[in-house]
Amino acid sequence: MAHEIHAEMVANVLTVVAAEGDPLTEGDTVVILESMKMEIPVLTEADGVLTRLAVRAGDVVQEHDLIAVVG
């Protein structure tokens, strides 16, 4: 079953840590967002493979935007 990861706030994508095809374990960092001079790691909540990465470093995400899918 696929697990979607969405942005919880408006932020800049500072760093993309994982790549499509990477195996992930619950709690692994997928991307790091930057908002109000704070770095916020975005973690996966399920084990699986990163099947879709919807952002790149430098992108701006809005609240609820899709960041990634882990399947």
Secondary structure, DSSP 4 states (H G I P E B T S, - for coil): --EEEE-SS-EEEEEE---TT-EE-TT-EEEEEEETTEEEEEE-SS-EEEEEE---TT-EE-TT-EEEEE-
